[in-house]
Amino acid sequence: MVIFIACKSSDHGSIKRQQATVQGTTAGKMILGAEQLDQYLALLDGKRVATVVNQTSTIGETHLVDTLRSLGVNIVKVFAPEHGFRGNHSAGAFVNNGKDIKTGLSVVSLYGKNKKPNAQMLEDVDVVVFDIQDVGVRFYTYISTMHYVMEACAEQGKKVVVLDRPNPNGFYVDGPILQPEYESFIGMHPIPVVHGLTVGELAGMINGEKWLKGEVSCDVTVVPCANYTHDSMYLLPIKPSPNLPNMNAVYLYPYLGMFEGTNVSVGRGTDEPFQVVGRPGFQSGFAFKPRSIPGTSDHPKYENEICTGMRIDDVANGDLFTNPRMKLDWLILFYQSNKEENGPYFKSFFYKLAGNKTLRDQVEKGMSTEDIYKSWEPDLVKYKEMRKKYLLYP
């Protein structure tokens, strides 16, 4: 069961708010789910509350946990996703349990030994609040954490409240659909790489399509954003993870992320992650040298080696917005220029990112980008039709 609370544009007293920067056709000021306290505080009253949050979980300049505690909400623990509660762990880095120095709250990692809360972790919890800024890409793991939280809460009879936030890549849908044999923590659902959903909409889809283990249904209440549409260009006020430092990286992530399954660096260990691509020996006048940056890029690919390649800026050239597609040109270019001394271009990890084996085969066979796009269309048409059932925003 998913309950959607109607949005209101009312103020909330002295609670600080971050003025969302919006471009596009939305009327009025965008109000995030977390900011609409009068829509969900009653659900937390007298309850033992756990939060699934990170550095993006703010109301204005104040962290959601601090705001709720100041209002008397009984928060008993924090569940931390990939990158940790404060967002200071590298991608894939093991996150340990511990205590938050500022609040003294127990922090339980959902990106360490356990990715799914167990019965003991939920024993002293009545309600779990999920509030994390996502970027709308299938292999971005916050949505996998939400899936496991929903599944665990359904099994243990606990309620979930999802405080929705805009999807900065929500203005288009593209990419291959995940095939079941390639399911993993970086892809748990049969959705395209760019899925065009907010986390609140995805929560509805997960429940509605019976994707939780055993086809259980989670008791979820979604607090939507007010004055948001999928055409809104939402500029994130806080970087969602260490290697997505700005909007250019966020917009490029859906397709540059595919390079993580190849022998090409995406600039981890530089000041421009997911904005530069390259490898040693590529014929180019642009160069960068990845270095180890604790908490951001621990021992990145080609650490301390000169990589040559290119810098990409889709925000500056505006190309993404005039032709929103998951670009494949660079993926194909680096494949075609691969040499024996570079070693194999594709790694097995690529299958999990793409969600199938087909895309690799298509690149290796020399298919054009247009022909690859056409091969996705039948599945995307079906997906978009299913997606309509779960949209909370036009």
Contacts in CASP RR format, 6 or more apart in sequence:
PFRMAT RR
TARGET T0000
AUTHOR 0000-0000-0000
METHOD contacts of the structure
MODEL  1
MVIFIACKSSDHGSIKRQQATVQGTTAGKMILGAEQLDQYLALLDGKRVA
TVVNQTSTIGETHLVDTLRSLGVNIVKVFAPEHGFRGNHSAGAFVNNGKD
IKTGLSVVSLYGKNKKPNAQMLEDVDVVVFDIQDVGVRFYTYISTMHYVM
EACAEQGKKVVVLDRPNPNGFYVDGPILQPEYESFIGMHPIPVVHGLTVG
ELAGMINGEKWLKGEVSCDVTVVPCANYTHDSMYLLPIKPSPNLPNMNAV
YLYPYLGMFEGTNVSVGRGTDEPFQVVGRPGFQSGFAFKPRSIPGTSDHP
KYENEICTGMRIDDVANGDLFTNPRMKLDWLILFYQSNKEENGPYFKSFF
YKLAGNKTLRDQVEKGMSTEDIYKSWEPDLVKYKEMRKKYLLYP
1 207 0 8 1.000
1 217 0 8 1.000
1 218 0 8 1.000
1 219 0 8 1.000
1 220 0 8 1.000
2 203 0 8 1.000
2 204 0 8 1.000
2 207 0 8 1.000
2 208 0 8 1.000
2 218 0 8 1.000
2 220 0 8 1.000
2 221 0 8 1.000
2 222 0 8 1.000
3 220 0 8 1.000
3 221 0 8 1.000
3 222 0 8 1.000
4 221 0 8 1.000
4 222 0 8 1.000
4 224 0 8 1.000
4 392 0 8 1.000
5 36 0 8 1.000
5 39 0 8 1.000
5 40 0 8 1.000
5 221 0 8 1.000
5 222 0 8 1.000
5 223 0 8 1.000
5 224 0 8 1.000
7 31 0 8 1.000
7 33 0 8 1.000
7 36 0 8 1.000
7 39 0 8 1.000
7 224 0 8 1.000
7 225 0 8 1.000
7 226 0 8 1.000
7 227 0 8 1.000
8 36 0 8 1.000
8 38 0 8 1.000
8 39 0 8 1.000
8 226 0 8 1.000
9 28 0 8 1.000
9 29 0 8 1.000
9 31 0 8 1.000
9 226 0 8 1.000
9 227 0 8 1.000
10 36 0 8 1.000
10 38 0 8 1.000
12 35 0 8 1.000
12 36 0 8 1.000
12 37 0 8 1.000
12 38 0 8 1.000
15 35 0 8 1.000
15 37 0 8 1.000
15 59 0 8 1.000
15 62 0 8 1.000
15 67 0 8 1.000
16 59 0 8 1.000
16 60 0 8 1.000
16 61 0 8 1.000
16 62 0 8 1.000
17 31 0 8 1.000
17 35 0 8 1.000
17 59 0 8 1.000
17 60 0 8 1.000
18 58 0 8 1.000
18 59 0 8 1.000
18 60 0 8 1.000
18 61 0 8 1.000
18 237 0 8 1.000
19 29 0 8 1.000
20 29 0 8 1.000
20 30 0 8 1.000
20 31 0 8 1.000
20 32 0 8 1.000
20 166 0 8 1.000
20 234 0 8 1.000
20 235 0 8 1.000
20 237 0 8 1.000
21 234 0 8 1.000
21 235 0 8 1.000
21 237 0 8 1.000
22 29 0 8 1.000
22 30 0 8 1.000
22 227 0 8 1.000
22 232 0 8 1.000
22 233 0 8 1.000
22 234 0 8 1.000
22 235 0 8 1.000
23 232 0 8 1.000
23 233 0 8 1.000
24 231 0 8 1.000
24 232 0 8 1.000
24 233 0 8 1.000
25 229 0 8 1.000
25 231 0 8 1.000
25 232 0 8 1.000
26 227 0 8 1.000
26 228 0 8 1.000
26 229 0 8 1.000
26 231 0 8 1.000
26 232 0 8 1.000
27 227 0 8 1.000
28 227 0 8 1.000
29 227 0 8 1.000
30 166 0 8 1.000
30 225 0 8 1.000
30 226 0 8 1.000
30 227 0 8 1.000
30 228 0 8 1.000
30 232 0 8 1.000
30 234 0 8 1.000
31 225 0 8 1.000
31 226 0 8 1.000
31 227 0 8 1.000
32 59 0 8 1.000
32 163 0 8 1.000
32 164 0 8 1.000
32 165 0 8 1.000
32 166 0 8 1.000
32 225 0 8 1.000
33 39 0 8 1.000
33 131 0 8 1.000
33 163 0 8 1.000
33 164 0 8 1.000
33 165 0 8 1.000
33 223 0 8 1.000
33 224 0 8 1.000
33 225 0 8 1.000
33 226 0 8 1.000
34 57 0 8 1.000
34 58 0 8 1.000
34 59 0 8 1.000
34 64 0 8 1.000
34 131 0 8 1.000
34 163 0 8 1.000
34 165 0 8 1.000
34 223 0 8 1.000
35 59 0 8 1.000
35 60 0 8 1.000
36 223 0 8 1.000
36 226 0 8 1.000
37 59 0 8 1.000
37 67 0 8 1.000
37 71 0 8 1.000
39 223 0 8 1.000
40 129 0 8 1.000
40 161 0 8 1.000
40 163 0 8 1.000
40 221 0 8 1.000
40 223 0 8 1.000
41 71 0 8 1.000
41 73 0 8 1.000
43 127 0 8 1.000
43 159 0 8 1.000
43 161 0 8 1.000
43 221 0 8 1.000
44 68 0 8 1.000
44 73 0 8 1.000
44 74 0 8 1.000
44 127 0 8 1.000
44 129 0 8 1.000
44 161 0 8 1.000
46 74 0 8 1.000
47 74 0 8 1.000
47 126 0 8 1.000
47 127 0 8 1.000
48 74 0 8 1.000
48 76 0 8 1.000
48 124 0 8 1.000
48 125 0 8 1.000
48 126 0 8 1.000
48 127 0 8 1.000
49 68 0 8 1.000
49 73 0 8 1.000
49 74 0 8 1.000
49 75 0 8 1.000
49 76 0 8 1.000
49 125 0 8 1.000
49 126 0 8 1.000
49 127 0 8 1.000
49 128 0 8 1.000
49 129 0 8 1.000
50 75 0 8 1.000
50 76 0 8 1.000
50 77 0 8 1.000
50 78 0 8 1.000
50 79 0 8 1.000
50 122 0 8 1.000
50 125 0 8 1.000
50 127 0 8 1.000
50 128 0 8 1.000
50 129 0 8 1.000
51 57 0 8 1.000
51 64 0 8 1.000
51 65 0 8 1.000
51 68 0 8 1.000
51 75 0 8 1.000
51 77 0 8 1.000
51 78 0 8 1.000
51 79 0 8 1.000
51 128 0 8 1.000
51 129 0 8 1.000
51 130 0 8 1.000
51 131 0 8 1.000
52 78 0 8 1.000
52 79 0 8 1.000
52 81 0 8 1.000
52 110 0 8 1.000
52 128 0 8 1.000
52 129 0 8 1.000
52 130 0 8 1.000
52 131 0 8 1.000
52 132 0 8 1.000
52 145 0 8 1.000
52 146 0 8 1.000
52 149 0 8 1.000
53 63 0 8 1.000
53 64 0 8 1.000
53 65 0 8 1.000
53 78 0 8 1.000
53 79 0 8 1.000
53 80 0 8 1.000
53 85 0 8 1.000
53 129 0 8 1.000
53 131 0 8 1.000
53 132 0 8 1.000
54 80 0 8 1.000
54 81 0 8 1.000
54 83 0 8 1.000
54 84 0 8 1.000
54 85 0 8 1.000
54 86 0 8 1.000
54 87 0 8 1.000
54 132 0 8 1.000
55 85 0 8 1.000
55 86 0 8 1.000
55 87 0 8 1.000
55 88 0 8 1.000
55 238 0 8 1.000
55 239 0 8 1.000
56 132 0 8 1.000
56 133 0 8 1.000
56 165 0 8 1.000
56 236 0 8 1.000
56 238 0 8 1.000
56 240 0 8 1.000
57 63 0 8 1.000
57 64 0 8 1.000
57 65 0 8 1.000
57 131 0 8 1.000
57 132 0 8 1.000
57 133 0 8 1.000
58 64 0 8 1.000
58 237 0 8 1.000
58 238 0 8 1.000
59 67 0 8 1.000
60 237 0 8 1.000
64 129 0 8 1.000
64 131 0 8 1.000
64 163 0 8 1.000
65 75 0 8 1.000
65 78 0 8 1.000
65 103 0 8 1.000
65 105 0 8 1.000
66 102 0 8 1.000
66 103 0 8 1.000
68 75 0 8 1.000
68 129 0 8 1.000
69 75 0 8 1.000
69 103 0 8 1.000
75 105 0 8 1.000
76 105 0 8 1.000
76 106 0 8 1.000
76 124 0 8 1.000
76 125 0 8 1.000
77 105 0 8 1.000
77 106 0 8 1.000
77 107 0 8 1.000
77 108 0 8 1.000
77 121 0 8 1.000
77 124 0 8 1.000
77 125 0 8 1.000
78 85 0 8 1.000
78 100 0 8 1.000
78 105 0 8 1.000
78 106 0 8 1.000
78 107 0 8 1.000
78 108 0 8 1.000
79 107 0 8 1.000
79 108 0 8 1.000
79 109 0 8 1.000
79 110 0 8 1.000
79 117 0 8 1.000
79 121 0 8 1.000
79 128 0 8 1.000
79 145 0 8 1.000
79 149 0 8 1.000
80 95 0 8 1.000
80 107 0 8 1.000
80 108 0 8 1.000
80 109 0 8 1.000
80 110 0 8 1.000
80 111 0 8 1.000
81 110 0 8 1.000
81 111 0 8 1.000
81 132 0 8 1.000
81 141 0 8 1.000
81 142 0 8 1.000
81 145 0 8 1.000
82 89 0 8 1.000
82 91 0 8 1.000
82 92 0 8 1.000
82 95 0 8 1.000
82 111 0 8 1.000
82 141 0 8 1.000
82 142 0 8 1.000
82 145 0 8 1.000
82 241 0 8 1.000
83 89 0 8 1.000
83 90 0 8 1.000
83 91 0 8 1.000
83 93 0 8 1.000
83 95 0 8 1.000
83 111 0 8 1.000
83 241 0 8 1.000
83 242 0 8 1.000
84 95 0 8 1.000
84 107 0 8 1.000
84 109 0 8 1.000
84 111 0 8 1.000
85 100 0 8 1.000
85 107 0 8 1.000
87 241 0 8 1.000
87 242 0 8 1.000
88 242 0 8 1.000
88 295 0 8 1.000
89 95 0 8 1.000
89 111 0 8 1.000
89 242 0 8 1.000
89 295 0 8 1.000
90 242 0 8 1.000
90 294 0 8 1.000
90 295 0 8 1.000
90 296 0 8 1.000
90 297 0 8 1.000
90 298 0 8 1.000
91 241 0 8 1.000
91 242 0 8 1.000
91 243 0 8 1.000
91 268 0 8 1.000
91 297 0 8 1.000
92 111 0 8 1.000
93 295 0 8 1.000
93 298 0 8 1.000
94 111 0 8 1.000
94 112 0 8 1.000
95 109 0 8 1.000
95 110 0 8 1.000
95 111 0 8 1.000
95 112 0 8 1.000
96 109 0 8 1.000
96 112 0 8 1.000
97 106 0 8 1.000
97 107 0 8 1.000
97 108 0 8 1.000
97 109 0 8 1.000
98 106 0 8 1.000
98 107 0 8 1.000
98 108 0 8 1.000
98 109 0 8 1.000
99 105 0 8 1.000
99 106 0 8 1.000
99 107 0 8 1.000
100 107 0 8 1.000
108 117 0 8 1.000
108 121 0 8 1.000
110 116 0 8 1.000
110 117 0 8 1.000
110 145 0 8 1.000
110 148 0 8 1.000
110 149 0 8 1.000
111 141 0 8 1.000
111 145 0 8 1.000
114 121 0 8 1.000
115 144 0 8 1.000
115 145 0 8 1.000
115 148 0 8 1.000
115 185 0 8 1.000
116 148 0 8 1.000
116 149 0 8 1.000
116 151 0 8 1.000
116 152 0 8 1.000
117 128 0 8 1.000
117 148 0 8 1.000
117 149 0 8 1.000
117 152 0 8 1.000
117 153 0 8 1.000
118 152 0 8 1.000
119 155 0 8 1.000
119 156 0 8 1.000
121 152 0 8 1.000
122 128 0 8 1.000
122 152 0 8 1.000
122 153 0 8 1.000
122 156 0 8 1.000
122 158 0 8 1.000
125 158 0 8 1.000
126 158 0 8 1.000
126 159 0 8 1.000
127 158 0 8 1.000
127 159 0 8 1.000
127 160 0 8 1.000
127 161 0 8 1.000
128 149 0 8 1.000
128 153 0 8 1.000
128 158 0 8 1.000
128 159 0 8 1.000
128 160 0 8 1.000
128 161 0 8 1.000
129 160 0 8 1.000
129 161 0 8 1.000
129 163 0 8 1.000
130 146 0 8 1.000
130 149 0 8 1.000
130 160 0 8 1.000
130 161 0 8 1.000
130 162 0 8 1.000
130 163 0 8 1.000
130 199 0 8 1.000
131 162 0 8 1.000
131 163 0 8 1.000
131 165 0 8 1.000
132 142 0 8 1.000
132 145 0 8 1.000
132 146 0 8 1.000
132 165 0 8 1.000
132 199 0 8 1.000
133 142 0 8 1.000
133 165 0 8 1.000
133 236 0 8 1.000
133 238 0 8 1.000
133 240 0 8 1.000
134 140 0 8 1.000
134 142 0 8 1.000
134 143 0 8 1.000
134 165 0 8 1.000
134 167 0 8 1.000
134 198 0 8 1.000
134 199 0 8 1.000
134 240 0 8 1.000
135 167 0 8 1.000
135 168 0 8 1.000
135 169 0 8 1.000
135 240 0 8 1.000
135 244 0 8 1.000
135 250 0 8 1.000
135 253 0 8 1.000
136 143 0 8 1.000
136 167 0 8 1.000
136 168 0 8 1.000
136 169 0 8 1.000
136 170 0 8 1.000
136 194 0 8 1.000
136 195 0 8 1.000
136 196 0 8 1.000
136 197 0 8 1.000
136 254 0 8 1.000
137 169 0 8 1.000
137 193 0 8 1.000
137 194 0 8 1.000
137 195 0 8 1.000
137 253 0 8 1.000
137 254 0 8 1.000
138 178 0 8 1.000
138 186 0 8 1.000
138 187 0 8 1.000
138 189 0 8 1.000
138 191 0 8 1.000
138 192 0 8 1.000
138 193 0 8 1.000
138 194 0 8 1.000
138 195 0 8 1.000
138 355 0 8 1.000
139 186 0 8 1.000
139 187 0 8 1.000
139 193 0 8 1.000
139 257 0 8 1.000
139 352 0 8 1.000
139 353 0 8 1.000
140 241 0 8 1.000
140 253 0 8 1.000
141 185 0 8 1.000
141 186 0 8 1.000
142 199 0 8 1.000
142 240 0 8 1.000
143 188 0 8 1.000
143 189 0 8 1.000
143 199 0 8 1.000
143 202 0 8 1.000
144 185 0 8 1.000
144 186 0 8 1.000
144 187 0 8 1.000
144 188 0 8 1.000
146 162 0 8 1.000
146 199 0 8 1.000
146 202 0 8 1.000
146 203 0 8 1.000
146 206 0 8 1.000
147 188 0 8 1.000
147 189 0 8 1.000
147 206 0 8 1.000
147 211 0 8 1.000
147 212 0 8 1.000
149 160 0 8 1.000
150 160 0 8 1.000
150 203 0 8 1.000
150 206 0 8 1.000
150 207 0 8 1.000
150 212 0 8 1.000
150 218 0 8 1.000
150 220 0 8 1.000
151 212 0 8 1.000
151 213 0 8 1.000
151 216 0 8 1.000
151 218 0 8 1.000
152 158 0 8 1.000
153 159 0 8 1.000
153 160 0 8 1.000
153 218 0 8 1.000
153 219 0 8 1.000
154 212 0 8 1.000
154 216 0 8 1.000
154 217 0 8 1.000
154 218 0 8 1.000
154 219 0 8 1.000
155 216 0 8 1.000
157 219 0 8 1.000
158 219 0 8 1.000
159 219 0 8 1.000
159 220 0 8 1.000
159 221 0 8 1.000
160 203 0 8 1.000
160 218 0 8 1.000
160 219 0 8 1.000
160 220 0 8 1.000
160 221 0 8 1.000
161 220 0 8 1.000
161 221 0 8 1.000
161 222 0 8 1.000
161 223 0 8 1.000
162 199 0 8 1.000
162 200 0 8 1.000
162 203 0 8 1.000
162 220 0 8 1.000
162 221 0 8 1.000
162 222 0 8 1.000
162 223 0 8 1.000
163 223 0 8 1.000
164 198 0 8 1.000
164 199 0 8 1.000
164 200 0 8 1.000
164 201 0 8 1.000
164 222 0 8 1.000
164 223 0 8 1.000
164 224 0 8 1.000
164 225 0 8 1.000
164 392 0 8 1.000
165 198 0 8 1.000
165 199 0 8 1.000
165 225 0 8 1.000
166 198 0 8 1.000
166 225 0 8 1.000
166 228 0 8 1.000
166 232 0 8 1.000
166 234 0 8 1.000
167 196 0 8 1.000
167 197 0 8 1.000
167 198 0 8 1.000
167 199 0 8 1.000
167 230 0 8 1.000
167 234 0 8 1.000
168 233 0 8 1.000
168 234 0 8 1.000
168 235 0 8 1.000
168 236 0 8 1.000
168 247 0 8 1.000
168 250 0 8 1.000
168 251 0 8 1.000
169 194 0 8 1.000
169 196 0 8 1.000
169 250 0 8 1.000
169 251 0 8 1.000
169 253 0 8 1.000
169 254 0 8 1.000
170 194 0 8 1.000
170 196 0 8 1.000
170 197 0 8 1.000
170 198 0 8 1.000
170 230 0 8 1.000
171 196 0 8 1.000
171 230 0 8 1.000
171 231 0 8 1.000
171 232 0 8 1.000
171 233 0 8 1.000
171 321 0 8 1.000
171 324 0 8 1.000
172 194 0 8 1.000
172 196 0 8 1.000
172 324 0 8 1.000
172 325 0 8 1.000
173 192 0 8 1.000
173 194 0 8 1.000
173 195 0 8 1.000
173 196 0 8 1.000
173 380 0 8 1.000
173 383 0 8 1.000
173 384 0 8 1.000
173 387 0 8 1.000
174 192 0 8 1.000
174 193 0 8 1.000
174 194 0 8 1.000
174 254 0 8 1.000
174 324 0 8 1.000
174 325 0 8 1.000
174 326 0 8 1.000
174 376 0 8 1.000
174 380 0 8 1.000
175 192 0 8 1.000
175 193 0 8 1.000
175 194 0 8 1.000
175 326 0 8 1.000
175 376 0 8 1.000
175 380 0 8 1.000
176 192 0 8 1.000
176 193 0 8 1.000
176 354 0 8 1.000
176 355 0 8 1.000
176 356 0 8 1.000
176 358 0 8 1.000
176 359 0 8 1.000
176 376 0 8 1.000
176 379 0 8 1.000
177 190 0 8 1.000
177 191 0 8 1.000
177 192 0 8 1.000
177 355 0 8 1.000
177 356 0 8 1.000
177 376 0 8 1.000
177 379 0 8 1.000
177 380 0 8 1.000
177 383 0 8 1.000
178 187 0 8 1.000
178 188 0 8 1.000
178 189 0 8 1.000
178 190 0 8 1.000
178 191 0 8 1.000
178 192 0 8 1.000
178 355 0 8 1.000
178 356 0 8 1.000
179 190 0 8 1.000
179 355 0 8 1.000
179 356 0 8 1.000
180 190 0 8 1.000
182 351 0 8 1.000
182 352 0 8 1.000
182 354 0 8 1.000
182 355 0 8 1.000
182 356 0 8 1.000
182 357 0 8 1.000
184 352 0 8 1.000
186 352 0 8 1.000
186 353 0 8 1.000
187 352 0 8 1.000
187 355 0 8 1.000
188 211 0 8 1.000
189 202 0 8 1.000
189 205 0 8 1.000
189 206 0 8 1.000
189 211 0 8 1.000
191 197 0 8 1.000
191 205 0 8 1.000
191 383 0 8 1.000
192 376 0 8 1.000
192 379 0 8 1.000
192 380 0 8 1.000
192 383 0 8 1.000
193 254 0 8 1.000
193 255 0 8 1.000
193 326 0 8 1.000
193 353 0 8 1.000
193 354 0 8 1.000
194 254 0 8 1.000
194 326 0 8 1.000
195 202 0 8 1.000
195 387 0 8 1.000
196 230 0 8 1.000
196 387 0 8 1.000
197 205 0 8 1.000
197 387 0 8 1.000
197 390 0 8 1.000
197 391 0 8 1.000
198 224 0 8 1.000
198 225 0 8 1.000
198 392 0 8 1.000
198 393 0 8 1.000
200 222 0 8 1.000
200 224 0 8 1.000
200 392 0 8 1.000
201 387 0 8 1.000
201 390 0 8 1.000
201 391 0 8 1.000
201 392 0 8 1.000
201 393 0 8 1.000
202 390 0 8 1.000
203 218 0 8 1.000
203 220 0 8 1.000
203 222 0 8 1.000
204 220 0 8 1.000
204 222 0 8 1.000
204 390 0 8 1.000
205 211 0 8 1.000
205 386 0 8 1.000
205 387 0 8 1.000
205 389 0 8 1.000
205 390 0 8 1.000
206 212 0 8 1.000
206 218 0 8 1.000
207 217 0 8 1.000
207 218 0 8 1.000
207 220 0 8 1.000
208 217 0 8 1.000
208 389 0 8 1.000
208 390 0 8 1.000
209 386 0 8 1.000
210 217 0 8 1.000
212 218 0 8 1.000
222 392 0 8 1.000
224 392 0 8 1.000
224 393 0 8 1.000
225 393 0 8 1.000
228 234 0 8 1.000
228 393 0 8 1.000
229 393 0 8 1.000
229 394 0 8 1.000
230 391 0 8 1.000
230 393 0 8 1.000
230 394 0 8 1.000
231 394 0 8 1.000
233 321 0 8 1.000
235 247 0 8 1.000
236 247 0 8 1.000
236 250 0 8 1.000
239 245 0 8 1.000
239 246 0 8 1.000
240 250 0 8 1.000
242 295 0 8 1.000
242 296 0 8 1.000
242 297 0 8 1.000
243 249 0 8 1.000
243 268 0 8 1.000
243 273 0 8 1.000
243 274 0 8 1.000
243 296 0 8 1.000
243 297 0 8 1.000
244 250 0 8 1.000
244 253 0 8 1.000
244 273 0 8 1.000
244 274 0 8 1.000
245 273 0 8 1.000
246 275 0 8 1.000
247 315 0 8 1.000
248 275 0 8 1.000
248 313 0 8 1.000
248 314 0 8 1.000
248 315 0 8 1.000
248 316 0 8 1.000
249 272 0 8 1.000
249 273 0 8 1.000
249 274 0 8 1.000
249 275 0 8 1.000
251 314 0 8 1.000
251 315 0 8 1.000
251 320 0 8 1.000
252 274 0 8 1.000
252 275 0 8 1.000
252 312 0 8 1.000
252 314 0 8 1.000
253 274 0 8 1.000
254 326 0 8 1.000
255 326 0 8 1.000
255 327 0 8 1.000
255 328 0 8 1.000
255 330 0 8 1.000
255 331 0 8 1.000
256 266 0 8 1.000
256 274 0 8 1.000
256 275 0 8 1.000
256 277 0 8 1.000
256 312 0 8 1.000
256 330 0 8 1.000
257 266 0 8 1.000
257 274 0 8 1.000
257 353 0 8 1.000
258 331 0 8 1.000
258 350 0 8 1.000
258 353 0 8 1.000
258 354 0 8 1.000
259 265 0 8 1.000
259 266 0 8 1.000
259 277 0 8 1.000
259 330 0 8 1.000
259 331 0 8 1.000
259 334 0 8 1.000
260 266 0 8 1.000
260 349 0 8 1.000
260 353 0 8 1.000
261 346 0 8 1.000
261 347 0 8 1.000
261 349 0 8 1.000
261 350 0 8 1.000
261 353 0 8 1.000
262 331 0 8 1.000
262 334 0 8 1.000
262 335 0 8 1.000
262 345 0 8 1.000
262 346 0 8 1.000
262 347 0 8 1.000
262 350 0 8 1.000
263 279 0 8 1.000
263 338 0 8 1.000
263 342 0 8 1.000
263 343 0 8 1.000
263 344 0 8 1.000
263 345 0 8 1.000
263 347 0 8 1.000
264 277 0 8 1.000
264 278 0 8 1.000
264 279 0 8 1.000
264 334 0 8 1.000
265 276 0 8 1.000
265 277 0 8 1.000
265 278 0 8 1.000
265 279 0 8 1.000
265 288 0 8 1.000
265 290 0 8 1.000
265 300 0 8 1.000
265 301 0 8 1.000
265 302 0 8 1.000
265 307 0 8 1.000
266 273 0 8 1.000
266 274 0 8 1.000
266 276 0 8 1.000
266 277 0 8 1.000
267 273 0 8 1.000
267 274 0 8 1.000
267 275 0 8 1.000
267 276 0 8 1.000
267 277 0 8 1.000
267 278 0 8 1.000
267 288 0 8 1.000
267 290 0 8 1.000
267 300 0 8 1.000
267 307 0 8 1.000
268 290 0 8 1.000
268 296 0 8 1.000
268 297 0 8 1.000
268 300 0 8 1.000
268 301 0 8 1.000
269 290 0 8 1.000
269 291 0 8 1.000
269 292 0 8 1.000
269 293 0 8 1.000
269 296 0 8 1.000
269 297 0 8 1.000
269 300 0 8 1.000
269 303 0 8 1.000
270 276 0 8 1.000
270 288 0 8 1.000
270 289 0 8 1.000
270 290 0 8 1.000
270 291 0 8 1.000
272 288 0 8 1.000
272 311 0 8 1.000
273 296 0 8 1.000
273 297 0 8 1.000
275 311 0 8 1.000
275 312 0 8 1.000
275 313 0 8 1.000
276 286 0 8 1.000
276 288 0 8 1.000
276 309 0 8 1.000
276 310 0 8 1.000
276 311 0 8 1.000
276 312 0 8 1.000
277 309 0 8 1.000
277 310 0 8 1.000
277 312 0 8 1.000
277 330 0 8 1.000
277 334 0 8 1.000
278 284 0 8 1.000
278 288 0 8 1.000
278 307 0 8 1.000
278 308 0 8 1.000
278 309 0 8 1.000
278 310 0 8 1.000
278 334 0 8 1.000
279 302 0 8 1.000
279 307 0 8 1.000
279 308 0 8 1.000
279 309 0 8 1.000
279 334 0 8 1.000
279 342 0 8 1.000
280 302 0 8 1.000
280 305 0 8 1.000
280 306 0 8 1.000
280 307 0 8 1.000
280 308 0 8 1.000
280 342 0 8 1.000
281 308 0 8 1.000
281 339 0 8 1.000
281 342 0 8 1.000
282 307 0 8 1.000
282 308 0 8 1.000
282 309 0 8 1.000
282 334 0 8 1.000
282 337 0 8 1.000
283 308 0 8 1.000
283 337 0 8 1.000
284 308 0 8 1.000
284 309 0 8 1.000
284 310 0 8 1.000
285 308 0 8 1.000
285 309 0 8 1.000
286 308 0 8 1.000
286 309 0 8 1.000
286 310 0 8 1.000
286 311 0 8 1.000
287 306 0 8 1.000
287 307 0 8 1.000
287 308 0 8 1.000
287 309 0 8 1.000
288 306 0 8 1.000
288 307 0 8 1.000
288 309 0 8 1.000
289 304 0 8 1.000
289 305 0 8 1.000
289 306 0 8 1.000
289 307 0 8 1.000
290 297 0 8 1.000
290 300 0 8 1.000
290 301 0 8 1.000
290 302 0 8 1.000
290 303 0 8 1.000
290 304 0 8 1.000
290 305 0 8 1.000
290 307 0 8 1.000
291 297 0 8 1.000
291 300 0 8 1.000
291 303 0 8 1.000
291 304 0 8 1.000
292 298 0 8 1.000
292 299 0 8 1.000
292 300 0 8 1.000
292 303 0 8 1.000
293 300 0 8 1.000
310 330 0 8 1.000
312 330 0 8 1.000
314 320 0 8 1.000
325 373 0 8 1.000
327 369 0 8 1.000
328 363 0 8 1.000
328 369 0 8 1.000
328 372 0 8 1.000
329 369 0 8 1.000
331 363 0 8 1.000
332 363 0 8 1.000
332 366 0 8 1.000
332 369 0 8 1.000
334 345 0 8 1.000
335 345 0 8 1.000
335 346 0 8 1.000
335 363 0 8 1.000
335 364 0 8 1.000
338 345 0 8 1.000
346 360 0 8 1.000
346 364 0 8 1.000
350 359 0 8 1.000
350 360 0 8 1.000
351 357 0 8 1.000
351 360 0 8 1.000
354 360 0 8 1.000
358 375 0 8 1.000
359 372 0 8 1.000
362 371 0 8 1.000
362 372 0 8 1.000
362 375 0 8 1.000
363 372 0 8 1.000
367 375 0 8 1.000
END
